[in-house]
Amino acid sequence: MRILYVQHDMLVWSSARQWSYTTHMAYVDGLRAQGHEVLVVLTSCWAWSRACVADHRFDQVWINDVTHILGQRPAWESPPAFTEEDFAWLASLAPVRVGIVMETLHYDPADYAEVPELGRRVPLMRQAVLPHVTHFCTVDENDVRHVENMGAQALWTPCHVPSRFFRSPAVDAQRPAVFIGSGYARRAKYLQNERLRGLLEFRASGEHRTELPAMFDKLHNEIRPAMLAQPYRQADHENYVETAHVLRAKLFDLFLDGLTGSLATVNLPSFVKTYAGRVIESMAIGQPVVSWRIPAHPMTARLFREDETIVFFDNDDPEALAQQLNRLRSDPGLAVRIGERSLVNARKHHTSEHRVAQIVQWTQTGITPLYWD
């Protein structure tokens, strides 16, 4: 098939790093691995989008991410928000339009109180996106029902990792478990808990010791404006997209470096009511994962088997997390076995190549895939 892939992009790495490679260009890896012809347009180059597309038509258009692409952020941080007119134009290019939703759509009252912006997403999506997207992929299983109630087709699509990033396990039970991510308010108690001292490390990702973040910022804030000031040239656009893709991949490799060689990866409670990308990403390198148990998500609970491919702690409780980390430290063989089994499971069920093939088949047949044995 011929597919137009539209990727929302941030202009500075300090913001862009919040969206992992697995929620970004991994879909392109998966589509191309299936033999599809993919034209990539980044929202940072949206001024060239119509010239790039020209008179081409496509079998499908994929748009990632249809909620953040609507967000109002400062011009130094993000390209201008998409409008309904942008989605209407994309709808004219293909009979099937796939909208990828990378965060939960519906939240608890406490979440809305802490981050009021979360409440803007669904009204904006209803207005600008819903009339023009035929199929939605949601990271939160419960949002499938919400989208279907709006009148569109929806599929739950758990996170995935391109096969080229998979690695052999390197568990080190003598080192602390690691968390790499945002340490916002609800996570502060884990950083401050005395029982977790020496068991859990809030670690900065390895890219900060390299020039790659500065290269990302230069690409977006020096090279891109100069390029867009010129008449459209296909070679310039392709080179820009390829450079951005390669940079993203190198930065993701450094992130994985930061997870490897530790007791485990910890997945702390978050606003998003599903497993964060770090769960599958850690499993892809054979690191055992200790995760909060996500309530009221029965299919998510079936993705991994407790004490076989994952370890859980309950009740958003640092003491419960410390107990599980001590258990792994006292039994290094268990940590290694869980990491190895999770790697086997990820290779079978959670590669980008496999997930994208499942999504494409769903758009063609309506058959909902399974993500476990």
N, C-alpha and C positions, 0 to 999 in steps of 0.2 A: 504494500500500500504506500501511497504518498501521504505523508503526515506533516502538518505544520505544527511545530512545538513552540509555544510562547512561554518564556520563563521570566517571572518577576525577579528583578535583580536589585540589590542595594548598591549604593555608590561608595561606601566606606566599609572596610573590613570589620571595624568594631561593631557594626550593625549586621553586616552580612553573615558573620560567623554564627549568629543565632540559628541560622538555617543550614543544617548539615548538607554535605554533598548528597546524602541519601534522600533528602527531601528536595533536591535541586536538579542537577544534571544526570543523576542516576537513571532517570526515566529515559533520557536520550540513549544512554548506554544500552538499556534494555530493548528499546525499539530497534536500534541499529543491529543488535545481536540477532533479532528475529528477521533481519533482512529487509526491513522497511526503509524507504527513502525518507529521510527526515530533514526538513529545513528548520533551523533554529533561529528564532528572533528573540532577543533580550529586550525587556522593557526599557533598559538604559539606552537602547538604540531605536526606540519606537518611532522617532522622527523619520527613520529610513524604512519603516515597515512596509508601506505601500509600494515603494520603489522596489524593495526586495522581493515582495510577492508578485508584483507586476500582474500579468494576466493568468497566472497559474491558479489552478483549482486543485483541491485535495480530497482524499477520501475521508480523512479525519483531521480535526484541529484539537490539540491538547493545550490546556491553559493551566499553568501552575504558578502561583496559588491564587484562586479566584476570590479569596477574602482579603489577603494582604495587598493584592494588586489594586484594591479599592481604597486603601488607607491614605489618610492625609498626614504626610510626614514632611519635615523641612526639605527644601530643595537640595541642600548639601548632602542629605542622607539617602534620598530615594527619588526615582523619577516621578513625574506627575501621575496622580491616580488615574486609573482607567475610568472611562465614562460608559454609559449605556451605548453610545454611538460606536465606541471601540468594539464592544461585544457584538453589536449588530453587524458591523463589517466582517468580523471573524465568522459570524454565522452564515454570511453569504458565500463563504469560501469552501464549505464542506457540509455534507448532510449529517455527519456525526460530529458533535462538539463535546469533548471530555473536559470537565472542570475538576481540578484536583484541590481538595480542601485539606490543608496540612495541620490544622488545629481544631479543637473542639468548637462546635457552633453554639452550644447551649451550656450555660454554667450555673453554679450555685449562687445564691444571693451574696454570700461572703466574697466570692470571686469578683462579682460585679462591683461590690463596694470597694475592693482593693484596686481594681483596674477597670474604671468606668468605660474605657474604650472598647472592652469586650462586648458591651451591649449594642454597639453600632453595627456589628458585622452582619447579622441576619437581616435587618431592614435594608441595608445597602445591597446585599446579595439578592434579596427578593426583587428589588427595583431594577438593578443594572444587569444582573447575571442570569437570573432564572428564566427570563423570556428567551434567552439565546443559547443556553447550554442544554444539551440533550441528556448527558450522562454525567453524574457526579461520583467521584471517588473520595470517600471520607475516611480520615484516619481514626475517627471515633465511631465504634460500631453503633452507638445509640443515635448518631446523626443520620443514619440510613433512613430510619423511620421519619425523622423530621423532614428530610428532603423529599421523601415520597409523599408525605402529607402536603407538601407544596406543589405536587403534581409532576415531579421529575423522577427519572430513574436514578438509583443510587446503589453503590457497592462499597462495602467496608474493605479497605485495602491497608493491611498492616505494613509497617516499614520493611525495607529490603535493602540489600547491599550488593553492588556489582561483584561478580565472581573474581575479578582481577584484584580486589582488595583483600580477599581471604588469606589468612596466614595460619601457620602451625602454632599451637598453644605455647605460651611461655609464662605459666603461672608461677608466682614467687610468694609462697605463704609467709615468708619472713618480712615482707614489705606490707605497708598498710593497704587496705582497700582504697580505691580512688573514686572521687567524684569530680568530673569536669563539666561545668555548667554555671548557670546564673545562681548566685546565692541570695535570692530575694527573701523577703521577710519570713515566710513560712519555713524556710530552710535554716534560718539562723540558729535555731535550737540544736541542730545537729552539729554545727560548727562549734558551738559553745559547750556541748555536753562533755563532762569529764570522763565518762566511761568510754567514749569514742576516741579519746586522745590516744594516739599511737595505733588506733585501729582504722581510722578513716582520715584520708587526706583530701582536702579541697585543693586540687592541683590546677595550675594554669596550663593551657594547652601549649605544646612545644613550638607552635609557629611563632610565638612571641620572641624566640631567640634567633629568628631568621629574618631575611629581608623580604620574605614573601608577602606579609601584610602591606608593607610599603609599596611593593610592586602592584598589588591589587588596587590600592588607592591611586597610584599613578596612572594605571590603565584606565580607570574610570573617571578620573578628574583632570587629567592632562591629555592623554592620548585620545580618549573618546570625544571630548568637546572639539578638539582640533579636527578629528576625522569627520564629525557631523557638520562642521562648518563648510565642508567641501561637497561638491556634487556626489551623488551616490555612485560607488564603484563596488561591484560584487566582490572582487578580490579583497578589498579593504574590509568589508563586512565579514566575510568568511574568516579572515585572519584574526579579526577582533574576537569573534565568537570562539574560535579555536583557542586563542590565548587565554580567554576567560575560563574556558573549560579545563585547560591544562593546569592553570593556577589553582582552580578549585580542587582538582584531584590531588595536587601536591600538598595543599593545605590539609586535606582530609587525611592523607597518609601521616602527616605529622600529628594530627589529633589521635589517630590510632596508636602511634608510637607512645603517646602519653597514657594510654589505657593498658598497654601491655606490660608484662613483668610485675604485676601487682597481685595481692591476695584475691581481689575481685573488683568488679565495677559495681558501684552502688547507684541505684536508680531511685532518687528521692521523690517524694510527692510533688506534683506539679499542677498547674492550671489545666493542662491538657489531660483529659481523662482516658488516656491510653498509654502504652509503653512509649517512652521517649526513644528517639533514634538510637541513643547510646546502648539500649538493650540489645537489639539485633547487631549493632556495630561491634559490640564486645563479643557476642557469640561468634561472629564471623572471624575473630582472631583467637577463639578458644578460651577467652576469659570468662570465668564464672560470674554470674550476675546475681546480686542480692537486691530485690526490688520491693517497693511498697506493694501491697496487695490492693489492686484497683477495685473498688466496690461497684456492684450493680452493672458489671460488664461480663456476662457469662461466656461469650465467645472469646473474648480476650483471655479469660481464665483458662481456656482450652488450648491456647497456643503452645504453652510449655508445661511440662510435668514437674510438679514440686519435688525438690530434692533429687531430680534426675537431670533436668535441663535448666533449672532455675531454683533459687532460694528466695523465700518470701519473708518479710516482716510485716506485722500487723499494726493497725491503729495509729499510723503516723507517729510512731513512738521511738525516740532515740534509744531507749533502754532495750526495746525489742530488737532493734538493728544491732546494737552492741552484742546481744546474746548470739545472734546468728553469725556475726563476724568472728566472735570467739570460738564458735563451733567449727568454723572452717579453718581457723588458725590451728586449732588443736588436732585437726584431722586433715593434713595437707593432701592426702590421697583422695579424700572426698572432693576437695576443691578442684583437683586435676581432673577427676572423672566427670564432674559436672561440666567443666569447660570443654572437655573432649566430646561429650555427648551433645552439648549445645551446638558445637561446631558442625557435627554430622547433621543435626536437625536443620541448621541454617542452610547448609549446602543443599539439602533436599527441598526445603520449603520456602526459603526466604532470600533467594538471589533476585536481583533486579530483572535478570533475564526471564526467570520463571514468573515473577509477579506481573511483569508487563505483558507476557503472553496470556496470563489469566485475565487481565483487564481487557485486552483486545478481543479475546474469545467471548467475554461477557457482552461487550458492545455488539457483537455479531449474532450471538445466540440467546442472550438473556439468562444463561445458566450461571448461577452463583458458584464460584469455586470454593473448595475446601483448602484450609491452610494447615492441616495436620493429618496424621495417619488415621 
